């Protein structure tokens, strides 16, 4: 009985001590008294973290080397006569005169062929005689009317007869002209289809006349290149026989071919000696107007987030910026680009790793790379 009471009192004592320890709050951490200073300092360090240093991306740049460039547009084509006419008779008859031969040069207005004219000559002589008679009758009638011997009505009748005689002579001369075939322009007789003394029907094709000075080189330019050229631009033509000649754009069609969407273009080539024939294969190079441009390697060109073609440059505050460019020409030395500011610093290494507005660490490209850019630009301008 006494033992049971002792254990009961011991348990109550332990419980009381435990309750007192819990009420003090010192059970929350081990060695809390020793680490009081550290425990209060740690929250302050968490509230104010130390700032890490920012590392800028390094890019290489060059200052652009500008050149005056003429865009070259190359076409395949053929030479053609500047003018071509198939000459035909306007009346039937026997050829009486054929003064020129095939291959001869003629001047505008020269008679290439004439038919027998005996009957027409007689008609003209009769009309001329009648006209002379009517003129004398009119002069006499005018004097008599002025003198009061004849009424004014007789003067009107005489004037009408004179006009009729003039009309008859003009008609006879027109009929005579129908018996002749004349050159409508200066050129060369390329083909002569008749012989002297042969009979021809009205409308028979008797000759083909070509104007070969200038001779025309004809090609077709794509719709993407159309805005680069205009009449008067210089052109260079390589003929299939190895000859190289110069010319200038004389005509640009404004109606595209529905099949190819290309526009016919004509280049006039001086040909005083007629040494360049029509129908010869030609390689045509059209030179566009001179533009101020910079030549850069293809690797420098990049795309914007919208897919626009351009380059990245450095602003004065060393931030990267994208600018669109105009692709003027594509040459072995590189791309010829327009739209680049004169004072721009073009990023040539690392341009695809930065974004617009990003601060960078710019360094000038090595001398070897700069010399390559200058050599490419110089080669493109030659």
Secondary structure, 3 states (H helix, E strand, C coil): CHHHHHHHHHHHHHHHHHHHHHHHCCCCCCCCCCCHHHHHHHHHHHHCCCCCCCCCEEEEEEECCEEEEEEEEEEEEEEEEEEEEEEECCCCEEEEECCCCCCCEECCCCEEEEECCHHHHHHHHHHHHHHHHHHHHHHHHHHHHHHCCCCHHHHHHHHHHHHHHHHHHHHHHHHHHCCEEECCCCEEEEEECCCCCCEECCCCEEEEEEEEEEEEEEEEEECCCHHHCCCCCEEEEEECCCCEEEEEEEEECCCCCCCCCEEEEEEEECCCCCCCCCCCEEEEEEEEEEEEEEEECHHHCEECCCCCEEEEEECCCCEEEEEECEEEEEECCEEEEECCCCCCEEEEECCCCCCCCCEEEEEECCHHHHHHHHHHHHHHHC
